[in-house]
């Protein structure tokens, strides 16, 4: 990433002040990602209280949808603007926008204000997610990147578990407004630390940003969601506003398709849809996002209104679903990346998700805690089985040049599906609730109670005892009917999974990080960055097993790993082979390099000329064989990306990573240094 582009990341082995600055900067980036990731889950348990205070149960879905749409549309823009103008300033701007949106959400006095401010918050949230991950690449050397990215993955896992709980605690003990206010002190600390400690290289990557395509795809999604969420209720199905919005959406879609054909860097390249695996995976990803966020938004409503549990306890009840999702999401990705077999997971995952929705439809006012937990857990298991794998198989199906946009595309469809799912679930819920409450109160002296209950569920307490059970049942069945209507849609995704072709996985296609599978924000990384992430993961694992030992054995030599590395470096004569300079460049102990130099000199593979080493004829032959063995190793990992016409930047990336692999094995390599040499260090 940053280093590969000619920039110089801060190295942890530089003086203590620099190492401390890197760690402090990473902590601030984690805080920025924390508030963005937390916002995906913390709001759900507060929604029933929010709509009770502000009124408008029919607009509940837009509190979530506005954030999802804005963050999804903004994510690719933040990524490219950061490349072009510098990520530090852009990250600070994203924090400021997110905090302003959070403060305004906490101050909102009605649903219209809250929905508007949530969209503003989403604009900043998309930047926090994409830029924090990119900045890690600017300040951390490749060999340490996997460790730090693991921390960011842990943040996603933690917020998935803690979000519903924290949302409930704030509502119970403070106010629902603290769901938004909590972002202010955390974000302020992150902003101050970033300003003081973060040092990022100057960016020089120019982009022709597809502003038109970004605007159009967001507008098309908004029109579609407006039609589905307002049709049949606020707007009649034959009304002018609905027909006009549908027509506008159609025109904008055609415009988008035309614009993407001409865009230099399209936000969604249309050529990807000629790849069957991408098209099917995007459709399945859309449905999974649809089901996941639709359920996560309305299950707390069922728990708090129908079951009467507190917001905090509704967060506790949601944990089995989150734990099931994390369990199978992590396990399936690891199994697939190790075995290369993946088709069973999307097939089984969509089947279990469909079954989970049907189980959720069975929930009643009298359902016990154990029964609900089992249903929630089953639903989460199904989602997790398919989420990781969709990213893996898309990365496996496309060419190197399309790797970045294909990954962004499939996660983009999951994000749009999430927004669409919340809106559709909301439409079904409010329409069913209106019909059923009107049926309950028809012909009674409380006919006006239906409208009051739809605006504020707390009005249930004021109903006559004889009407309360029927009204509660209307709420219960209106919510659980949503899951019944969603089941056929997920069943369609199940049918699509059978058309996926199980191609052999490239060795470099590793389990994606949490940002690519759980985050609501689409991932934005270049092809180079995606390969770098994957090979860095492989490199750390293969390094522990002795990657250079494998290369050396393949070439038919009995050399120390450091000796093989030295011979490979000698193929690039423009680089100095002074042991001291090599130790400085690679951060390897000088004793390790001197031992390697001694070995290749004793075997007449190189001789000294001044302070440098020069290969002998025998040494050049050995280096050529080692280079061929290294290429065979990466051919195994990269598959057809490492073909005869491989791009120059991929070759440079592989060379940079292979040299870093040796540096990442310092502890292991020290074992081959004679005892007296190690004491000299």
C-alpha positions as CSV (number, residue, x, y, z in Angstrom):
1,X,0.0,0.0,0.0
2,X,1.7,3.2,1.1
3,X,5.2,1.7,1.1
4,X,4.6,0.0,-2.2
5,X,3.7,3.2,-3.9
6,X,7.0,4.8,-3.0
7,X,5.9,6.3,0.3
8,X,7.6,5.5,3.5
9,X,5.6,4.2,6.4
10,X,6.7,4.9,9.9
11,X,8.6,1.8,11.1
12,X,8.1,0.4,14.6
13,X,11.8,-0.2,14.8
14,X,12.7,3.5,14.5
15,X,13.3,5.4,17.7
16,X,11.0,5.0,20.7
17,X,9.2,8.4,20.0
18,X,8.2,7.2,16.5
19,X,7.0,3.9,17.8
20,X,5.0,5.6,20.5
21,X,3.5,8.0,17.9
22,X,2.4,5.1,15.7
23,X,0.7,3.3,18.6
24,X,-1.1,6.5,19.7
25,X,-2.2,7.1,16.1
26,X,-3.5,3.5,15.8
27,X,-5.4,4.0,19.1
28,X,-7.1,7.2,17.6
29,X,-7.9,5.4,14.4
30,X,-9.5,2.6,16.4
31,X,-11.6,5.2,18.3
32,X,-12.8,6.6,14.9
33,X,-13.7,3.2,13.6
34,X,-15.3,2.3,16.9
35,X,-17.9,5.1,16.8
36,X,-18.7,4.4,13.2
37,X,-19.0,0.6,13.7
38,X,-21.0,1.1,17.0
39,X,-23.5,3.3,15.2
40,X,-24.6,0.3,13.1
41,X,-25.9,-1.6,16.2
42,X,-26.4,0.8,19.1
43,X,-29.4,2.6,17.6
44,X,-31.5,-0.5,17.0
45,X,-32.4,-1.1,20.7
46,X,-33.2,2.6,21.2
47,X,-35.5,2.9,18.2
48,X,-38.8,1.9,20.0
49,X,-38.2,4.6,22.6
50,X,-37.1,7.1,19.9
51,X,-40.3,6.7,17.9
52,X,-42.4,6.8,21.1
53,X,-40.8,10.2,22.1
54,X,-40.8,11.8,18.6
55,X,-43.9,10.0,17.2
56,X,-44.2,8.2,13.9
57,X,-43.7,4.5,14.1
58,X,-44.2,4.5,10.3
59,X,-41.0,6.4,9.9
60,X,-38.9,4.2,12.1
61,X,-37.2,2.5,9.2
62,X,-35.9,5.8,7.8
63,X,-33.8,6.5,10.9
64,X,-31.7,3.5,9.8
65,X,-32.1,3.8,6.0
66,X,-31.0,7.4,5.9
67,X,-27.7,6.5,7.5
68,X,-27.2,3.4,5.4
69,X,-27.8,5.2,2.1
70,X,-25.6,8.2,2.9
71,X,-22.7,6.1,4.2
72,X,-22.9,3.7,1.3
73,X,-22.8,6.5,-1.3
74,X,-20.0,8.4,0.4
75,X,-17.6,5.5,1.0
76,X,-16.0,5.4,-2.4
77,X,-15.7,9.2,-2.6
78,X,-13.8,9.3,0.8
79,X,-11.4,6.6,-0.4
80,X,-10.5,8.3,-3.6
81,X,-10.4,11.8,-2.2
82,X,-8.1,10.5,0.5
83,X,-5.8,9.0,-2.1
84,X,-5.7,12.3,-3.9
85,X,-5.6,15.0,-1.2
86,X,-4.1,13.2,1.8
87,X,-5.9,10.9,4.2
88,X,-5.2,12.8,7.5
89,X,-7.2,15.9,6.6
90,X,-10.0,13.8,5.1
91,X,-10.1,11.6,8.2
92,X,-10.4,14.7,10.4
93,X,-13.1,16.1,8.2
94,X,-15.0,12.8,8.4
95,X,-14.8,12.9,12.2
96,X,-16.1,16.5,12.3
97,X,-19.0,15.7,10.0
98,X,-19.9,12.6,12.0
99,X,-19.8,14.5,15.3
100,X,-21.9,17.3,14.0
101,X,-24.4,14.8,12.8
102,X,-24.3,13.0,16.1
103,X,-24.9,16.2,18.1
104,X,-27.8,17.2,15.9
105,X,-29.4,13.7,16.1
106,X,-29.3,14.0,19.9
107,X,-31.0,17.4,19.7
108,X,-33.6,16.3,17.2
109,X,-37.2,17.3,18.1
110,X,-39.1,15.3,15.5
111,X,-38.6,12.4,13.2
112,X,-38.0,14.6,10.1
113,X,-35.1,16.3,11.8
114,X,-33.7,13.0,13.1
115,X,-33.8,11.4,9.7
116,X,-32.0,14.4,8.1
117,X,-29.3,14.4,10.7
118,X,-28.8,10.7,10.4
119,X,-28.0,11.1,6.8
120,X,-25.4,13.8,7.7
121,X,-24.0,11.4,10.3
122,X,-23.8,8.6,7.6
123,X,-21.8,10.9,5.3
124,X,-19.1,11.1,8.0
125,X,-19.4,7.5,9.0
126,X,-18.5,6.2,5.6
127,X,-15.3,8.2,5.7
128,X,-14.3,7.0,9.2
129,X,-14.5,3.4,8.1
130,X,-12.6,3.5,4.8
131,X,-9.9,6.1,5.8
132,X,-9.0,4.5,9.1
133,X,-8.1,1.2,7.4
134,X,-6.2,3.0,4.6
135,X,-4.2,5.1,7.1
136,X,-2.9,1.9,8.8
137,X,-1.3,1.1,5.5
138,X,0.4,4.6,5.5
139,X,2.0,4.3,8.9
140,X,2.6,0.6,9.5
141,X,5.2,-1.5,7.6
142,X,3.8,-4.5,5.6
143,X,5.1,-7.2,8.0
144,X,3.2,-5.6,11.0
145,X,0.0,-4.7,9.1
146,X,-1.8,-8.0,9.7
147,X,-1.4,-7.6,13.5
148,X,-2.9,-4.1,13.5
149,X,-5.7,-5.0,11.1
150,X,-6.6,-7.8,13.5
151,X,-7.3,-5.1,16.1
152,X,-9.7,-3.4,13.7
153,X,-11.4,-6.7,13.1
154,X,-11.7,-7.1,16.9
155,X,-13.4,-3.7,17.1
156,X,-16.1,-4.9,14.6
157,X,-16.7,-8.1,16.7
158,X,-16.9,-6.2,19.9
159,X,-19.3,-3.5,18.6
160,X,-21.6,-6.2,17.2
161,X,-21.9,-7.6,20.7
162,X,-21.8,-4.4,22.8
163,X,-23.9,-2.1,20.5
164,X,-27.3,-3.5,21.4
165,X,-26.3,-3.7,25.1
166,X,-25.0,-0.1,25.2
167,X,-28.1,1.2,23.4
168,X,-30.3,-0.4,25.9
169,X,-28.3,0.8,28.9
170,X,-28.3,4.4,27.7
171,X,-32.1,4.4,27.1
172,X,-32.7,2.8,30.6
173,X,-30.4,4.9,32.6
174,X,-29.9,8.2,30.7
175,X,-31.8,9.0,27.6
176,X,-32.0,7.7,24.0
177,X,-30.2,10.9,23.0
178,X,-27.1,9.5,24.6
179,X,-27.0,6.9,21.9
180,X,-25.7,9.8,19.8
181,X,-24.1,12.0,22.4
182,X,-21.6,9.2,23.4
183,X,-19.9,9.7,20.0
184,X,-18.9,13.3,21.0
185,X,-16.3,12.7,23.7
186,X,-14.9,9.6,21.9
187,X,-14.7,11.4,18.6
188,X,-13.2,14.5,20.1
189,X,-10.4,12.5,21.7
190,X,-9.7,10.8,18.3
191,X,-9.7,14.2,16.6
192,X,-7.2,15.7,19.0
193,X,-4.9,12.7,19.0
194,X,-5.0,12.5,15.2
195,X,-4.1,16.2,14.9
196,X,-1.2,15.9,17.3
197,X,0.3,12.5,16.6
198,X,-0.6,11.2,13.1
199,X,2.0,11.6,10.4
200,X,1.0,10.4,7.0
201,X,3.0,10.6,3.7
202,X,2.0,13.1,1.1
203,X,-0.4,11.4,-1.4
204,X,0.2,11.7,-5.2
205,X,-2.5,9.3,-6.5
206,X,-4.7,11.1,-9.0
207,X,-8.2,9.9,-9.7
208,X,-11.0,10.8,-12.1
209,X,-13.7,10.5,-9.5
210,X,-17.1,9.3,-10.7
211,X,-19.2,12.0,-8.9
212,X,-22.0,11.6,-11.4
213,X,-22.2,7.8,-11.0
214,X,-22.1,8.1,-7.2
215,X,-24.9,10.6,-7.2
216,X,-27.0,8.6,-9.6
217,X,-26.7,5.3,-7.9
218,X,-27.6,6.8,-4.6
219,X,-30.6,8.6,-6.2
220,X,-31.8,5.4,-7.9
221,X,-31.7,3.6,-4.5
222,X,-33.5,6.5,-2.8
223,X,-36.3,6.5,-5.4
224,X,-36.7,2.7,-5.1
225,X,-36.9,2.9,-1.3
226,X,-39.3,5.8,-1.4
227,X,-41.7,3.8,-3.6
228,X,-41.5,0.7,-1.5
229,X,-41.7,2.4,1.9
230,X,-44.4,5.0,1.1
231,X,-46.4,3.1,-1.6
232,X,-49.9,2.0,-0.5
233,X,-49.9,4.1,2.6
234,X,-48.6,7.7,2.4
235,X,-48.9,7.5,-1.4
236,X,-51.6,5.5,-3.2
237,X,-50.3,2.9,-5.7
238,X,-51.9,4.9,-8.5
239,X,-51.0,8.4,-7.1
240,X,-49.0,11.0,-9.0
241,X,-46.2,11.2,-6.4
242,X,-45.6,7.4,-6.5
243,X,-45.7,7.1,-10.3
244,X,-43.5,10.2,-10.6
245,X,-40.9,8.9,-8.2
246,X,-40.9,5.5,-10.0
247,X,-40.5,7.2,-13.4
248,X,-37.7,9.4,-12.0
249,X,-36.0,6.3,-10.6
250,X,-36.2,4.6,-14.0
251,X,-34.8,7.6,-15.9
252,X,-31.9,8.0,-13.3
253,X,-31.1,4.2,-13.7
254,X,-30.8,4.6,-17.5
255,X,-28.7,7.7,-17.0
256,X,-26.5,5.8,-14.5
257,X,-25.9,2.9,-17.0
258,X,-24.9,5.3,-19.7
259,X,-22.7,7.3,-17.4
260,X,-20.9,4.2,-16.2
261,X,-20.0,3.2,-19.7
262,X,-18.2,6.5,-20.2
263,X,-16.6,6.9,-16.7
264,X,-12.9,6.6,-16.5
265,X,-13.1,5.1,-13.0
266,X,-16.8,4.0,-12.7
267,X,-18.1,3.5,-9.2
268,X,-19.6,0.2,-10.4
269,X,-18.0,-1.1,-13.7
270,X,-20.7,-2.7,-15.8
271,X,-18.3,-5.3,-17.3
272,X,-18.3,-7.1,-13.9
273,X,-21.9,-8.2,-14.6
274,X,-20.6,-10.3,-17.4
275,X,-19.0,-12.5,-14.8
276,X,-21.6,-14.9,-13.5
277,X,-20.1,-15.4,-10.1
278,X,-20.0,-11.6,-9.5
279,X,-23.6,-11.1,-10.6
280,X,-24.9,-14.0,-8.5
281,X,-22.9,-13.1,-5.5
282,X,-24.0,-9.5,-5.7
283,X,-27.7,-10.6,-5.8
284,X,-27.2,-13.0,-2.8
285,X,-25.2,-10.3,-0.9
286,X,-28.1,-7.9,-1.5
287,X,-30.6,-10.4,0.0
288,X,-28.4,-11.2,3.0
289,X,-28.1,-7.5,3.8
290,X,-31.8,-7.2,3.3
291,X,-32.5,-10.0,5.8
292,X,-29.9,-9.1,8.4
293,X,-30.6,-5.4,8.9
294,X,-34.3,-5.8,8.5
295,X,-34.4,-8.3,11.4
296,X,-31.9,-6.4,13.5
297,X,-34.0,-3.3,13.3
298,X,-37.4,-4.9,14.1
299,X,-36.5,-7.6,16.6
300,X,-35.8,-5.1,19.4
301,X,-39.3,-3.6,18.7
302,X,-40.9,-7.0,19.2
303,X,-38.9,-7.6,22.4
304,X,-39.7,-4.2,24.0
305,X,-43.3,-3.7,22.9
306,X,-44.7,-7.2,22.7
307,X,-42.6,-8.9,25.4
308,X,-42.3,-5.8,27.5
309,X,-38.6,-6.2,28.3
310,X,-36.4,-3.2,29.0
311,X,-34.2,-1.8,26.3
312,X,-31.1,-3.2,28.1
313,X,-32.6,-6.7,28.2
314,X,-33.6,-6.5,24.5
315,X,-29.9,-6.0,23.8
316,X,-29.2,-9.1,25.9
317,X,-31.8,-11.1,23.9
318,X,-30.1,-10.1,20.7
319,X,-26.8,-11.5,21.7
320,X,-27.5,-15.1,20.5
321,X,-28.1,-13.8,16.9
322,X,-24.8,-11.8,17.0
323,X,-22.8,-14.6,18.5
324,X,-24.2,-17.1,15.9
325,X,-23.3,-14.7,13.1
326,X,-19.7,-14.2,14.4
327,X,-19.2,-17.9,15.0
328,X,-20.1,-19.2,11.6
329,X,-18.7,-16.1,9.8
330,X,-15.3,-16.6,11.2
331,X,-15.3,-20.4,11.0
332,X,-16.6,-20.6,7.4
333,X,-14.0,-18.1,6.1
334,X,-11.1,-20.0,7.8
335,X,-12.3,-23.4,6.6
336,X,-12.7,-22.2,3.0
337,X,-9.3,-20.5,2.9
338,X,-7.7,-23.7,4.1
339,X,-9.6,-26.3,2.1
340,X,-10.5,-24.4,-1.0
341,X,-14.0,-25.8,-0.9
342,X,-16.7,-23.2,-0.5
343,X,-20.0,-23.9,-2.3
344,X,-21.7,-25.7,0.6
345,X,-21.5,-22.6,2.7
346,X,-23.7,-20.2,0.6
347,X,-26.1,-23.1,-0.1
348,X,-26.3,-24.1,3.6
349,X,-26.2,-20.5,4.8
350,X,-29.2,-19.2,2.7
351,X,-31.2,-22.4,3.7
352,X,-30.5,-21.9,7.4
353,X,-31.3,-18.2,7.1
354,X,-34.7,-19.0,5.5
355,X,-35.4,-21.5,8.2
356,X,-34.4,-18.8,10.8
357,X,-36.9,-16.4,9.3
358,X,-39.6,-19.0,9.5
359,X,-38.7,-19.6,13.1
360,X,-38.8,-15.9,13.9
361,X,-42.3,-15.8,12.4
362,X,-43.4,-18.4,15.1
363,X,-42.6,-15.9,17.9
364,X,-45.6,-15.0,20.1
365,X,-46.3,-12.9,23.1
366,X,-45.9,-16.1,25.2
367,X,-42.6,-17.3,23.6
368,X,-40.1,-18.2,26.3
369,X,-36.6,-16.8,26.6
370,X,-34.9,-20.1,25.6
371,X,-37.1,-20.5,22.6
372,X,-36.4,-17.0,21.4
373,X,-32.6,-17.4,22.0
374,X,-32.6,-20.6,19.9
375,X,-34.5,-18.9,17.0
376,X,-32.2,-15.9,17.1
377,X,-29.1,-18.1,17.2
378,X,-30.3,-20.1,14.2
379,X,-30.9,-17.0,12.2
380,X,-27.4,-15.7,13.0
381,X,-25.8,-19.0,12.1
382,X,-27.3,-18.8,8.7
383,X,-26.2,-15.3,8.0
384,X,-22.6,-16.0,9.1
385,X,-22.3,-19.1,6.9
386,X,-22.7,-17.0,3.7
387,X,-21.3,-13.6,4.5
388,X,-17.6,-14.4,4.5
389,X,-17.8,-16.7,1.5
390,X,-19.4,-14.2,-0.9
391,X,-16.4,-11.9,-0.6
392,X,-14.0,-14.8,-1.1
393,X,-15.6,-16.2,-4.2
394,X,-15.9,-12.8,-5.9
395,X,-12.2,-12.2,-5.3
396,X,-11.5,-15.6,-6.8
397,X,-13.6,-15.0,-9.9
398,X,-12.2,-11.8,-11.3
399,X,-9.0,-10.6,-12.9
400,X,-6.3,-8.8,-10.9
401,X,-7.3,-5.4,-12.4
402,X,-10.9,-5.8,-11.3
403,X,-10.2,-7.2,-7.8
404,X,-10.7,-4.0,-5.9
405,X,-13.8,-2.8,-7.7
406,X,-15.4,-6.3,-7.5
407,X,-14.8,-6.5,-3.8
408,X,-16.3,-3.0,-3.4
409,X,-19.2,-4.0,-5.7
410,X,-20.3,-7.1,-3.7
411,X,-20.1,-5.2,-0.4
412,X,-21.9,-2.3,-2.0
413,X,-24.8,-4.5,-2.9
414,X,-25.0,-5.8,0.7
415,X,-25.1,-2.2,2.0
416,X,-27.9,-1.2,-0.5
417,X,-29.7,-4.4,0.5
418,X,-29.5,-3.4,4.1
419,X,-31.1,-0.1,3.4
420,X,-33.7,-1.6,1.2
421,X,-34.5,-4.4,3.7
422,X,-35.1,-2.0,6.6
423,X,-37.4,0.1,4.4
424,X,-39.4,-2.9,3.1
425,X,-39.7,-4.5,6.5
426,X,-40.9,-1.1,7.8
427,X,-43.6,-0.9,5.0
428,X,-44.9,-4.4,5.7
429,X,-44.9,-3.8,9.4
430,X,-46.8,-0.4,9.3
431,X,-49.3,-1.6,6.8
432,X,-50.1,-4.8,8.7
433,X,-50.2,-2.9,12.0
434,X,-52.6,-0.3,10.6
435,X,-55.0,-3.0,9.3
436,X,-54.9,-5.1,12.4
437,X,-55.3,-2.2,14.9
438,X,-58.2,-0.8,12.9
439,X,-59.7,-4.3,13.1
440,X,-59.2,-4.5,16.9
441,X,-60.9,-1.1,17.5
442,X,-63.5,-1.2,14.8
443,X,-67.0,-0.7,16.3
444,X,-65.6,0.2,19.8
445,X,-65.6,3.5,21.7
446,X,-61.8,3.6,21.2
447,X,-61.6,3.8,17.4
448,X,-59.1,6.7,17.7
449,X,-56.8,4.5,19.7
450,X,-55.4,2.8,16.6
451,X,-53.7,6.0,15.4
452,X,-52.4,6.8,18.9
453,X,-50.9,3.3,19.2
454,X,-49.2,3.5,15.8
455,X,-47.6,6.8,16.8
456,X,-46.6,5.8,20.4
457,X,-46.7,2.2,21.6
458,X,-46.7,3.4,25.2
459,X,-50.4,4.2,24.7
460,X,-50.9,0.5,25.2
461,X,-50.9,1.1,29.0
462,X,-53.9,3.3,28.7
463,X,-56.2,0.8,26.9
464,X,-59.0,-1.0,28.7
465,X,-57.9,-4.4,30.0
466,X,-60.3,-6.2,27.6
467,X,-58.7,-4.6,24.5
468,X,-55.1,-4.7,25.6
469,X,-54.4,-8.4,24.7
470,X,-55.8,-7.9,21.2
471,X,-53.8,-4.8,20.6
472,X,-50.7,-6.5,21.8
473,X,-51.4,-9.5,19.5
474,X,-51.8,-7.0,16.6
475,X,-48.3,-5.7,17.3
476,X,-46.8,-9.1,17.7
477,X,-48.2,-10.6,14.4
478,X,-47.5,-7.4,12.4
479,X,-43.8,-7.8,13.3
480,X,-43.6,-11.5,12.9
481,X,-45.4,-11.4,9.6
482,X,-42.5,-9.3,8.3
483,X,-40.2,-12.4,8.7
484,X,-42.7,-14.6,6.9
485,X,-42.8,-12.2,3.9
486,X,-39.0,-12.0,3.9
487,X,-38.5,-15.8,3.8
488,X,-39.4,-16.3,0.1
489,X,-36.8,-13.6,-0.8
490,X,-34.0,-15.4,1.0
491,X,-35.3,-18.6,-0.5
492,X,-34.7,-17.1,-3.9
493,X,-31.1,-16.4,-2.9
494,X,-30.9,-20.1,-1.9
495,X,-32.0,-21.0,-5.4
496,X,-29.3,-18.7,-6.9
497,X,-26.6,-20.3,-4.8
498,X,-27.0,-23.6,-6.8
499,X,-25.9,-21.7,-10.0
500,X,-22.6,-20.7,-8.5
501,X,-19.7,-22.5,-10.1
502,X,-17.2,-23.8,-7.6
503,X,-13.9,-22.8,-9.2
504,X,-10.6,-23.8,-7.5
505,X,-9.6,-21.0,-5.1
506,X,-6.4,-19.1,-5.6
507,X,-3.9,-19.6,-2.8
508,X,-3.9,-15.8,-2.1
509,X,-7.7,-15.7,-1.5
510,X,-7.7,-15.7,2.2
511,X,-10.5,-15.1,4.7
512,X,-11.5,-11.4,4.5
513,X,-11.4,-9.1,7.5
514,X,-14.4,-8.1,9.5
515,X,-14.7,-4.9,7.6
516,X,-15.5,-6.8,4.5
517,X,-18.1,-9.1,6.0
518,X,-19.9,-7.5,9.0
519,X,-19.6,-3.7,8.3
520,X,-22.6,-2.0,6.7
521,X,-20.2,0.2,4.7
522,X,-18.9,-1.1,1.4
523,X,-15.2,-1.8,1.3
524,X,-13.1,0.5,-0.8
525,X,-9.6,-0.8,-1.7
526,X,-7.6,-0.9,-4.9
527,X,-6.6,-4.2,-6.4
528,X,-3.1,-3.7,-5.2
529,X,-4.3,-3.1,-1.6
530,X,-6.5,-6.2,-1.7
531,X,-3.6,-8.4,-2.9
532,X,-1.3,-6.8,-0.3
533,X,-3.8,-7.5,2.5
534,X,-4.1,-11.2,1.4
535,X,-0.4,-11.8,0.9
536,X,0.5,-10.1,4.1
537,X,-1.8,-12.6,5.9
538,X,-0.3,-15.5,4.0
539,X,3.2,-14.1,4.5
540,X,2.9,-14.0,8.2
541,X,1.6,-17.5,8.3
542,X,3.9,-18.9,5.7
543,X,6.8,-17.0,7.3
544,X,6.3,-19.0,10.5
545,X,6.6,-22.2,8.5
546,X,9.7,-21.1,6.7
547,X,8.7,-19.7,3.4
548,X,12.3,-19.0,2.4
549,X,13.2,-22.6,3.5
550,X,10.5,-23.8,1.1
551,X,11.8,-21.7,-1.7
552,X,15.4,-22.8,-1.0
553,X,14.4,-26.5,-0.9
554,X,12.4,-26.1,-4.2
555,X,15.5,-24.7,-5.9
556,X,17.5,-27.7,-4.6
557,X,19.9,-25.9,-2.2
558,X,20.8,-26.2,1.4
559,X,21.2,-22.6,2.5
560,X,20.1,-20.5,5.4
561,X,16.9,-18.5,4.6
562,X,18.9,-15.2,4.9
563,X,21.4,-16.5,2.4
564,X,18.7,-17.2,-0.1
565,X,17.3,-13.8,0.4
566,X,20.7,-12.2,-0.2
567,X,21.2,-14.1,-3.4
568,X,17.7,-13.0,-4.6
569,X,18.5,-9.4,-3.8
570,X,21.8,-9.6,-5.7
571,X,19.7,-10.1,-8.9
572,X,19.0,-6.4,-8.6
573,X,22.5,-4.9,-9.0
574,X,21.3,-1.3,-8.5
575,X,20.7,-2.1,-4.8
576,X,23.6,-2.0,-2.4
577,X,24.6,-5.4,-0.9
578,X,26.6,-3.9,1.9
579,X,25.7,-5.9,5.1
580,X,25.4,-2.7,7.1
581,X,23.1,-1.1,4.6
582,X,21.1,-4.3,4.3
583,X,20.6,-4.5,8.0
584,X,19.5,-0.9,8.1
585,X,17.0,-1.4,5.2
586,X,15.5,-4.8,6.3
587,X,15.6,-4.3,10.0
588,X,17.3,-7.7,10.3
589,X,20.1,-8.0,13.0
590,X,23.4,-7.4,11.4
591,X,24.7,-10.7,12.9
592,X,22.1,-12.6,10.8
593,X,23.2,-10.9,7.6
594,X,26.9,-11.4,8.3
595,X,26.3,-15.1,8.9
596,X,24.5,-15.4,5.6
597,X,27.3,-13.4,3.8
598,X,29.9,-15.8,5.3
599,X,27.9,-18.8,4.1
600,X,27.6,-17.7,0.5
601,X,31.3,-16.6,0.4
602,X,32.4,-20.0,1.7
603,X,30.3,-21.7,-1.0
604,X,31.8,-19.4,-3.7
605,X,28.4,-18.0,-4.6
606,X,29.7,-14.4,-4.1
607,X,32.8,-12.4,-3.4
608,X,33.4,-9.1,-1.8
609,X,34.3,-6.0,-3.8
610,X,34.9,-3.2,-1.4
611,X,31.9,-3.2,1.0
612,X,29.5,-4.8,-1.5
613,X,29.0,-8.4,-2.5
614,X,29.2,-9.5,-6.2
615,X,27.8,-12.8,-7.4
616,X,30.0,-15.3,-9.0
617,X,28.9,-17.3,-12.1
618,X,27.8,-20.1,-9.7
619,X,26.0,-17.5,-7.5
620,X,24.1,-16.1,-10.5
621,X,23.0,-19.6,-11.4
622,X,21.8,-20.2,-7.8
623,X,20.0,-16.9,-7.7
624,X,18.2,-17.6,-10.9
625,X,17.0,-21.0,-9.6
626,X,15.9,-19.4,-6.4
627,X,14.0,-16.7,-8.4
628,X,12.3,-19.4,-10.4
629,X,11.4,-21.2,-7.2
630,X,10.0,-18.0,-5.7
631,X,7.9,-17.4,-8.8
632,X,6.6,-21.0,-8.6
633,X,5.6,-20.3,-5.0
634,X,3.7,-17.2,-5.9
635,X,2.2,-18.8,-9.0
636,X,0.7,-21.3,-6.6
637,X,-0.7,-18.4,-4.4
638,X,-1.8,-15.9,-7.1
639,X,-3.0,-18.3,-9.7
640,X,-3.8,-16.7,-13.1
641,X,-3.0,-13.2,-11.7
642,X,0.6,-14.2,-12.0
643,X,0.4,-15.0,-15.7
644,X,2.8,-14.0,-18.5
645,X,1.1,-10.6,-18.8
646,X,1.0,-9.8,-15.1
647,X,1.0,-6.0,-14.4
648,X,4.2,-4.3,-13.3
649,X,2.7,-3.1,-10.0
650,X,1.9,-6.7,-9.0
651,X,5.5,-7.8,-9.7
652,X,6.8,-4.9,-7.6
653,X,4.3,-5.7,-4.8
654,X,5.5,-9.4,-4.7
655,X,9.1,-8.3,-4.6
656,X,8.5,-5.9,-1.8
657,X,6.5,-8.5,0.2
658,X,9.1,-11.3,-0.3
659,X,11.8,-9.1,1.0
660,X,9.6,-8.1,4.0
661,X,8.9,-11.8,4.7
662,X,12.5,-12.4,5.7
663,X,12.5,-9.3,8.0
664,X,9.3,-10.7,9.7
665,X,11.2,-13.8,10.7
666,X,13.9,-12.2,12.8
667,X,13.3,-14.3,15.8
668,X,13.3,-17.6,13.8
669,X,16.4,-16.6,11.9
670,X,18.3,-15.7,15.0
671,X,18.2,-19.3,15.9
672,X,20.6,-20.1,13.0
673,X,23.2,-17.5,14.3
674,X,26.0,-19.1,16.3
675,X,25.6,-18.5,20.1
676,X,28.6,-16.1,20.4
677,X,27.3,-14.0,17.5
678,X,23.9,-13.7,19.2
679,X,25.5,-12.4,22.4
680,X,27.2,-9.6,20.4
681,X,23.8,-8.2,19.5
